[in-house]
Amino acid sequence: MSKRGASAEDAAALAAKRPIGPDRQAASQFRYATICSSNMNRSMEAHYFLKKTGYHVESFGTGTSVRLPGPSEDKPNIFPFDGTTYQQMFDQLAAQNRQLYVENGVLNMLERNLNIKPHPERFQELSAVPFDVVITCEEKVFDQVVDDLERREPGTYEPFHVINVNIRDNHEEATRGAIDIQDMCDRIEKLPEFGLNEGLDRVLEEFEKKTKRPTLHYVHFR
């Protein structure tokens, strides 16, 4: 811990681990946020897993725009963080080339997202940060979150934690990462109500040992 693609069989096995059934009422003792660049794949898969198992969770992006795969690598689909909904994106891409976006998983991803919340949200546009644990999915995103936080004036001087877990930006790795993030949050939830600040380092050490994923950890005062 630092401060400061899979096969089709693997993908099927991971998908089978998804939580099922209706959402449970949010009952976690801590408040969580998951963040990637576009609030589209990695942060939303983790949001999906945590929401389904009863966590207080929201998700965000940090990029200047929302980027989705296009017909070629040099022609991505770009949407602004302006309230454009996941449904609008789905409809536009389905009209553009339904077969392509079914085959590459983008329409399935958007369908999942629109069943979680209406549209992507940008972390830097939050007027306040009401979370106890913020989990980023890429070191660049972690740096963007920390940079934004350090520009904010503290209010209550209440500490909260930003943790990075690097997750490659594809559908299979997003699912693997979401499973690991839920494991981390399950461990955090076992800490006493006032034990987050004292016990988190131990949780992250156990998490790294189990998952072989290094983490970054930053403490900020809101």
N, C-alpha and C positions, 0 to 999 in steps of 0.2 A: 504493500500500500504506500502510495506517495501522497504527501500533502502538498500543500501548495497547491464456396458453395457445397451444399450437401447433396447426397444422392436422392433420388425419388423415394426410395424406401425410408431414408432418414426423415424426409419431409413428411411422409405419411405418418410415421411414428410420432413425430412432434405434433402434428395436427391432432392426433388422437388424444393428446394430453390437454387440449384446450378445456377450460372449465365449461360446463354445460348447465342448462337450466336458467331460470329467471335470475335477474340481478338480485343479490341480497342487499338489504338496507345497509348503507355505509355505516360501519361500526368500528373502524380502526381508531386507535387512540392518537395516532399521529396523522398529519396531513402531508400528502405526497404530491409531487409534480414530476412528470417524465418529459424529457426534452430532447428533440433531435433538430435537424436543420429546417425541415419543411413541415413538421407536425403532420406527417403523412404515413410513414412506415414504422420506424423503430419506436418512436414515442407512442404511437397509437396502438401498436401491438401490446406494449407494456401497459398502457392505459386500459386496454380491453381485458387483459388478464387480471389486473388489480381491481378494476371495477366489478368484474364478475365474482370476485371472492370477497367483496365487502369493504374495500378500502375507500377512504376519502382521497380521491385522486383527480388531478387535472393534467392536461398535456399541452405542450407548446412547441413552437419552432423558434429559431433564432436567425434564420436567413433573411436576406432582403426581399426574397420572393419565394413562392412555393414552386418547386421544380418536380416535374414528373417525366418519366421516359417518354420519348417521342418516336417518330418513325426511324430515326437514326441517332447515334450518340451526339452528333453535333446539332441536332434539332429537337431539343427537349421541349416539352410543353411547360410554359411558364405562366403562373397566375399570381396576382398581387395578394398580399395579406390585407385585403380590403373587405372581408366579409363574403367573398365568393364562396358559395357553399360546396360541400362535397357532392351534393346532388347535381349542381350545375356543372361541375367538372365531369362527373359521370356522364351526364347527358351529352356534353360537348365531345368527349372522347369516343363515346359509343357511336355518335353520328359521324365522327371523323373516320374511324376504322375499328368497328366492333371486334372483328376477328383478331386483329393485332393486339388489342388491349385486353381481350379475354386470354389470349395465349401467354402474354407476358405477366398476367396477374394483376394488372393495374385496376381493372374494373372490379375485381373481387376485393381488392384493398379498399377502394373507394366505397363499396357497398358496406364493408365492415365499419368504416369510419363514420358514414352518415347515420349508422345505427348507434353511435356512441355520442356524437355531438354534431351541431350543424355545420361548422366550418373551421379551418385552421386558425390558430391564434398565435400571435407573436409575443414571446416572453418580454421583450424590451418595451412593449406597450402597456404592460401592467402598471397601474398606479401604485400598487403595494404588492408585497410578496408574502401571502398569508400561509406559507408552508413551513413544515418542520424539516422535511427532507426533500431536496431537489436532486433528481437523478438524470444526468446527461448521458447520451449514448455515443459520444465521440469527443476526443480531446479538444478539437477546434470549437465545438459547441460549449464545452466546459469553460474554455477561455473566454468565449463571448458572454456567457452568463456571469462569470466572475467580473469581467470588465464592466458590464452593466451595473452589477451590484455595487462596485466600488465608486461608481459615479453618483449613487443615490445618497441622500442625507439620512443618517440613522434617526429613528424615531423613538422606539421603546428600548433599544439596546438589548433586545431579546435575541439570543443566538439561534441560528438554524444552520443546516448542513447541506453542502453541495457535494455530490459524489459522482464521479465519472466511471462508467463501465463501457469500454470500447466494443461496439457492435457493428459488424459490416452491414452495409446498407443493401441487403437483399431480403427476400421474403423468408427464406429458410433461417437465415441467421437472426432476423428480427424475432422469430418465434423462439429460437434457442435463447436469445438474449432476454426475452420477456420471461421465460421460465426461470432464468437465473435471477433476474430482478425480483420476481415474486419470492424466490427463496431468500434473497437478502431482506426484503421487507418483512417476511414472516419471522426472520430472526430479530429484526429491529422491534417488531411488535411484542416480542417476549421480554423486552427490557422493561423495568419499572417505569411508571409514568414520568418520574423525574430523573430517570437514569440514562436518557438518550445521550447527553453530553459526556457522561462518564463511561458509558458502555459501548459506544459506537465503534471505537478503534478495535475492540475485541471482536465485534461482529464482522467488521471488514476483514480482519485477519482470517477468521474462520471461513468467510465467503471466498477469499482468494485461494485458500488451501483447497477448498472443495471444487471450485469451478476453474481454477488455473487462470482466472481473469484478474490482471492487476487493476487497482483502482487509484483514483485521485480523490483527495478529500480536502475541502476548504470550509472553514467556519466563518460565517458572516453574522453581523449584528444588524437586525432590521431597524 
